[in-house]
Amino acid sequence: MGKRRRVAERRRTGPVVLGGMIALVVAAAGLGAYVLYDGGASADEQTSAHHRNIPTGPPTAAEVRTVSARFLTAWRQGRVSEAAAATDDPSAATALLTGVAKDAHLKNLTLTPGAATGTKVPFAVKATVSYQDLAKPLAYDSSLTVVRRKSDGKPLVSWQPAVVQPDLKDDDTLVTGESGTPPVKALDRDGGELTTAKYPSLGTVLDGLREKYGKTAGGKAGIELRVVRGKASEKAGLSDKTLAELSKGTPGTVRTTLSPAVQAEAERQVGSRKRASVVVLRPSTGEILAVANSEHGFNVAFQGSLAPGSTMKIVTSTMLFEKNLVTPGASHPCPKTYKLAGWTFHNDADSEIKKGTFKLSFGASCNNAFINFAPKLSNSDLTKEAQQVYGLGMNNWAIGVPTFDGAIPVQSGAQMGASLIGQGGVRMNPLNMASVAATVQAGTFHQPYLVSPTVDHRTLATAARTMSAKTRAQVKEVMQYTAAYGTAAKAMAGVGGDNGAKTGSAEVDGQKMPNGWFTAYRGDLAAAGVVQAGGHGGDTAGPIVAALLKMGG
C-alpha cells in the first residue's frame, strides 16, 4: 500500500532469595507451600510513611521477588483475600480466585517460580484435579508481571485472569464437573477423524464443533476441568476449552467438509511462516476444504478482523463495472498523489501510471486509480455492493462454528476513499476473502460452510443479487491479468488452468511491515491467506495460496 494515513487495527525449583528473605517451595502432607524466613526489615518498615517520596519507575528486582512470592504463597495456601490484596485489582482477583477455589476442585497445589525477566516472573503450576472418586494430575506454566501503582508507588501484581491459567480471559473461570456439552468426534469429508495431533490448527474449530453439535450428535458428557467462558469471551467467539479429562464421555459424530489432503497441505504451508492464516473453498458449493493458522490460540482465518488492503479492489471493481464507470480496457490514469477531503493519498513507492488502462492499474495495484472514483460514488455504494453481491457484512453466515463475516461500514470523505482500497473501516479475514474469489469464479455467492446444513437443518445466508455475466467477465479479466502479468504473477507461476488472483498489503499502525494478503481461484478451488506483519502479499501469502491451488480443482 502507499504512504498515506493508516488505520489502526503475552525453573528453577531451589530456594529463591527475596531481598532480605528466602523463599522455599516445600511439601508437607502432600501440600506444596512457600515458607518465608525473615532476613531483615521490609522496605516499608525502613522508610517513614510521613517522609518518603512516592517511588517511580519499574519495580526493583527485590520488589519483584517479594511481591510475586507474597501473591503466590497466599494463593497456594488458599488465603484469597491476601493474594488479591497483592494485586492491582483486588476485586477482580478475589472473584476469580474464589471461583477457582470453589469450582475447579484442585488439590495439592504447588507454585514454583522461575527466574524473573525484568518485572515478569514465570512460574510452574502443579495440582491434582479431584472430583468425586476421580483424580488426574494437572501441570502448566504461567507468569505474572509486577507493576508500580501510580498513586502511592506500591509494587503489585498486575492482575490478569491469565495469571491463574493462560487460557483465561475476563469473566472466564475454571470448573470441574460434568462437561456442559458431550464430546464430538469430528470427521473429514472422507470419514477420517480430525485431531489436533494430526492437524494442529484445528483446536479452535474442534472446540466450536463440540459447542455447536455436542448436545445433538448423540454423545454423553464426561467429567472435565475446563475453561468456562464469560460473556466477553462468548461475544469474541471463544468456546469453552477442556484442560483435563477425568473420565471420557461418549462422543457423538460430526462430519465436516474438510479435505484431509488439502488440510494437511494447508498446515504445512502456514507452518513455515509466522502469523499466517489460510482458507480454501469450493466455489461451486461453498464447502470449506481447509483452514489453517500458524498460531493456534485464536482462529484468525475464521474470526480475524483485519483490513484486507488491495484484495478489496475486487469488490470495488465489481461496483465500478456494474455502474459503467470504467471497463478493463479503458484508459484510466493512476496519479502519483490524489487529494480527497483533506487527505493526500500516495501509491506504493510513489509510483504512477500516466497512460494506461484500468486493467493495468488493477494488475499493478495502483491505489489512486480507485480512490479517484470517490467523487462519483455515494457513501453507501461499496457497502451495498459487498452485502448484496458478495454476502459480506451481514453477520448471518452459519458455517457450523463461530465466524466474523466481514465489515464494510458506510463512510464518508477520505475514509470512504480509503475503504475503496481495503483500508478505512473495512475489515475481513481469509474466510471472507476466499469467499470473494469464490463468488467471482462461481458467478454467485455460496455461503461457505464447514458442516452441511442438512445435519442440523440450518439456513445458509444468501446474497440479494448476482453480478451480471458481463460484470463477472470483466472482474475475471482483471484478476486473470493480475495472475499472469501483475503483482500476483510470481506466486501464480505454474498454477495453470482457469485462474485469477489479487494481492494486497494493509498498513497497520505501530507495525513496521504491512499485513500481506492474497486471494485467488483456480477451477473449482478458491483460497485466501494473510501473513500479518509479513510484507507484500505477493511475496508472503501468495506462495501459500498458490501451493494449495496447485492441488487441483
N, C-alpha and C positions, 0 to 999 in steps of 0.2 A: 504494500500500500504506500501511498505517497506521504509526504510530510505535511500533515495537517493536524488540526486539533484532534486529540484522541479521546476515546470514550472508555472510562474505567470498567472495568469489569471486576509441626508439631514436632568386678564384684568381689566387690570383694566381700568375704564373709568373716573376716577377722575384726579385731577391735577398730573402732573409728574414733580418732581423737577429736573432741569437740571443744575447741578453745581450751578452757581450763577443766574440761570434763573428759571422761572416757565412756563411750557407748559400746556395749557388747550385745550381740544377739545371742540369747541363751535359750535353752529348752528345759522346762521343768514340768513334770507330769504331762508331757506331750504338748506343752504350750510354749511357743517361742515368745520372747519379750525383750525389750530394751531394759538394761539396768544402767542408771546414771550414777557415776561416782563424782561427788563434788570435789573439784580441784581448786576452787577459788571463788571469789565473789563474781557475780554476773556484771555485765556492763551496766545494767540498770542500777545495781547496787553501788557501783563505783562512781556514778555521776548523780549529782543532786538534781531532782526534777525541777527545782526552782531556778537553777543557774545554767542548766545545759542548753546548748544550741540544738535546734532540730537537725538531725543528720540528713544529708542529701547524698545523691549518687547511688550507685548499685550497692546492695548489701555486701559486707565483707565476707571473706571465706569462713571466718569463725561464726559470723551470724548465720550464714547459710547452713553450716553444720548443726548449730544449736537449734535453729528453728525447725529444720527438717526432722531432727531427732525427736523434738518435742511433739510434733504432729504425728509422726509415725508411731511413737511409743503410746500416745494416748489412743490413737485409732486401734492399734493392736490390742490394747488392754480393755477396749470397749468403753472408754471414757469419751463419749461422743461430744459432750459439751466442751471438754478441754481441747479435744482435737479441732473442733470447729473454731474455737477461740484463737487458735494458732493460724487461722486463715484470714484473708481479707474480705470474706463474705460468710460470716458465721451462720446466718440464717439458711442460705442455700446449702452449706456444708452440713449443717445439722439435719436438714431434711433428707438429704441423700444418705448420709452415714446411718441415720436412724432407720431408714427404709431398708438399707442393705443388711444391717444387723438383725432386723426383724424377718425379712423375707428371703434372703439369699441362702440361709442355713449353712454358713461357713464355720467350720471348727478348726482348731489347731492352726490358727493364722500366724504366719511369720512374715516379717517385712525386713528384708536385708538390703541396706543401702549400698550403692556403689560409689565410686569416686565422682565427686562433683565436677562438672564442666562449667565454670563460671558460677552462675546462680542456679543452674539446673542440676538436680540430683536424681539419678536413676535409682530404681530400687526393684528388687525381685519379690514377688508375692507368691507364697505357697500356702495352701489350705486344703482342707478336706470338705467336699460338698456332701452333706449328710441329710438325708430325708427319709423318715420312717426307718425301714431296715436296709436302706440303700446308702452306699457311700462311694465316692470317687475322688481321687486326688485332683487338685487344680493348681496350675502354675502358670504365671505370666509375668511379663515385665511392664513396668510403668515408670513414670517420672513425675517430679514436681519442680516448680520454679519458685524461688524466694524473691519477693519484691519488697520495696520500701513504701510504707504508707505515707502519702504526701502530708497529711495533716499533722503527724507527730514524728515521722521518720522511723516508726517501728517496723522492723522486718517481719514479714508474714508470708505464709504460703499463698501463692496466687491460686485462688480456688477455681478449678475447672472440674466438671464431672469426670473427665478422662484421667484425672489423678487416681481415682478409685479403680477404674478399669478403662483402658484406652478406647474401647468402642462406645463409651457412654457420651451422650450429648445432653444438653439442657433438658430437664424434666424426665429423662430416662431413668430407669432403675434396674436392679438385678433381682430376679425372682427365681426360686427353685420350687418346682411343683409339677403337676401335670401340665404338659405344654398346652397352650391355648388352642393350638392347631396341630392336628396329626401330621406326621411327616409325609412327604410325597417322594416317589421315585420318578424323576424326570427322564424322559426318553428322547432320543433324537428322532429324526424322521424315519430312520431305518429300524428303530426299535432298540438301539443300544442305550445303555444307561449313561446319563450325563453326570459326571462327578468333577469336583474341583481338583482332584488328584490328576485327572486327565486333561481338564480344561480349566486352568486357574482363574480365568476371567469370569467364570460363571457363578461365583459365590453370591453376588447380589441378585442375580437372575434366579437362582435356585431358591433363595430366601423369598423372593417375590412370588414365585410359583407356589410355594408352600402356603404363604399367606392367602393367596387368591383361591387356591383349589384344595387346600388340605382338608377342609371340612366336607367337601363334596366328592373327593376322589376315592372314598372307600377305606381310608386308613383309620388307625386307632392311635390316640396320643400316648407318648411315653412320658417319663419323668426327666426333666432337664433343668439346668441352670441356664437362664437366658437373659439377654438384654431386652427389657420390655420398653418399647418406645413411647415417649410422651407426645403431646400434641405437636410440638415444634418439629420433632423428627418425622412424625407422620406427614406433616404438611410438606416437609422437604422430600418426601417419597422414600424414606428409610423404613425397612421392615425389621421386625423383631429378629434377634440373632441368637442362635444356640451357642453357648460357650462350653458346656459339658453335658453329656448324655449319661444319666444314671441307669436308665432302662430304655431299651429301644421300643418305640411304638411300632405298629404295623403300618407300613407306608401304603398309600394309595398310588395310583399310576397316572401320570400326565404325559401325553405325547406332545412334543413340540415340532416346529418346522425346521429346526436346526439341522444342517448337513454335517455329518461327522468329518468329512474330508475338508470342507470349506472352513469349519470352525477350527480344526487343527491348524490349518494354514494361517488363519487369522491370528491365532495365539502366537504362532511362530513369528509372524511379521511384527506385531506390536512388541513382542518380547525383545526385539533388537533396538528399540528406541525408548527413551523416557517420555512419559506423559503423552502416550499415543493411544488413540481410540479409533475403532473402525466398525462399520456395519455393512453387511451385504444383503441385498434383497433380490427377489424375483419380480421384475416389473409387471409381468402379466397377471400376477395374483396378489402381490404384496407380502408373500411369505418371507420371513426373516431367515436367512440361511446361516448367518454368523454374526456374532457380536463379541468384541474383544477390547480390553483395556490393559495397558501395561501396568497401571496402578489399580489395585483391587478393592480399595476401601469405598469408592463411590463410582457408580456406573455413569461415567461421563458420556459414553456412547448413546445411552438412552435418556439420561436425565440432566446432562450438562446444559448450561445456558450461556452460550458464548457468541460473540459477534462473528458471523460467518465470513466476513470480508467479501472478496470479489466473487465467491461462489454464488452470492445472492444476485449477481448480474444476470443469472439465468432467468430468475423471476422478473427482474427489471426489464430484460429484453423481451420476454413474453408480453409484458404490458405494452411496451413501445411498439412492437409489431402489431398487436391487436388494435392499437389506436391509430395505426397507419402513420406514425410519426417518423418512421425510418424503415428501411429494408436492409438486408445484409450487404447488398452491393452498392448502396447509396453512398455518395461522397459525404463524409462527415468528419470534420477535423477534431483533433483532440489537443486543445491548447495546453501549454505548459502549466499555466495557472488559470483559475476561474474563480471569480468573486461572486459570492452568494450570501446575502443577508449579513454582511459584515465579516464573513469568513473568506479567507483565500485558500482554496484547495489546490494542492500540488499533486502531480503524478509521481510515481515511483522514480527516484533518481532524477527528478525534474525533466523527465522525457516529454516529448511531444510528437504528435503525428500531424504535420501540417496539411498534407494532401494524402488522403487515404479513405478507405471505406469503413463503414461501421463494423463490418466483419473483421477487418484488420485491428481495429481498436479493441473489439471483444477478445480476439486472439492474443493481443499484447497486454490485455487487462489494463487499458489506459483509462484511468478513472474519470477524467474530465469529459470524455465523450459520453458519459452517462449523466454526470451531475449537470451538464449544461442543458439537459432537457427539463430541469426542475421548473423553470418558469412556465412551461406548457402543461404542467400537471397540477392536479388538485392534491391537497394534503392527504386525502384518503385513498388515492389511486393504488399505491403499492400494497397497502393493507388489504384492499378488496381483491386485488389480483392474487395475492398469496393465499387468502382464505377461500375464494370462490373457485380457483382453478387448481391450486396445489393442496388444498385441505389443511393449511397450516394455521396455527394461532387460534384455533377454536376450542382448545382444551377438551376435546371429545374423542381422542384416539383411545381405543380399548384393545391393546395388543396382547394382554394377558398378564403383564407386570407393569409397575409404575413407569410413566414416561413424562417428559416435558415435550410439548407439541409445538414449540416454536412461539415466538412473539414478534409481531410486526405492528407496533403501535402507530397510530396516526400522529404525525409530527409535522412541524411547520418550519419554514425558513431554512437555515443551514442544516439543522438536524434532519429535515426531510431530504435535503440533498445528500447528506451522509448516508442515510438509510438506503439510497439507491445503489450504493456500493457496499452494502452489508455492514455498515457501522451505525452510528446514531444509536437508537434504541432497539435495533434488530438483534434478536438472539436465537440461536439454533444449536443443534448438536448433530453428530454424524447420522443418527437415525432420520432426522428431518431432511438433511441434505441428500442422503441416499434416496429418500422418497422423491425429492425434486428431480433427480436424474432419472428415476424410475418412471415418473409421470411423463417426462419428455419422451422417453423411449416407448412407453405403452400408449401414449396419446391421451390417457385419462388417469385420474388419481385412484389408486387402490390403496386403502389404508394398510400400512404394514401390520403384520400380526405374527406373534410367536406361538400362540396356541390357536388352533382352528376355532372359529366361532361356533361350529357345530358341537363342540364339547360342552359349552355352557349356554348356548343359545343367545349370546350377547349380540348386540347390533354394532356393526362396524361403521365408522364415520364415512361420509361421502362428501364429495365436492359439489358445489351448486351447479357448476357447468364444466364443460371440457373446452380446451382450446380448439380452434378450428384446424382443419387439415393443413391449410395454408400456413397458419402460425406455427404449428408443430414442425412443418418442413423448414421454416425459417430458423427456428431455435436449434433444430438438429444441424442445420447447415453451419451455424456459427460454432457450435460445440465440436462438430467434426473438423472444422478448420483449426480450432484450437488444439485438438488432439494430434493433428497431422503437422501443423506448422507453427503453432503458437506456444504459449508458456507451458502447455501440457505435453508437448511433443517428445521431450526426452524421456519422461516417465512412461508414456504410452507406446513408445517404440516396441514393436514386436507383439503388441496386443492382438491386432488383426480383427477381422470381422467388422460388423456394423458397430462402430464405436464413436463416442464423443466425450468430451471432458471439459472441465473448467477448474482452474486453480484459484486460490485465494490466500491472502495474507492479511490478518486482522491485528491492528495495533492494540496494545493493552497498556494502560498507564502503569508506570513502575516496572515495566518489563523491557529488558534490553532488546530482545528478539520478538518478532510478531508470532502469533499463532499461525501455523501453516495448515491450509485447508486444501482438499482435493476431492472432487466428486466426478463420477464418470459412469458410463454404461457400456456394455458390450453384449449384443444379443439379448438374451433373457436374464442378464445379470446387471445389477446396478450397485454401486458401492460409494461410500464417502468416508473420509477419515480426517482427523485433525491431530497435529502434533503441537502441543502447547509450548510456547517459547522456543520453537524449533527453527523458525526462519520461513523462507518462502515455501509455499505449498507444493510447488512442482518438485522441489528437492527433498521434502520431508515426508508429507503424507502421500505424495504421488506414487512413489515406488511401492508403498504398502497396498494402495488401492489397485494399481496395475497388476501386481502379482496375483491378487485374488481374482481379477477379471480374466486372467490368462487360464484359469482353471476350467473355463468352459462357458456355456450359456449361449 
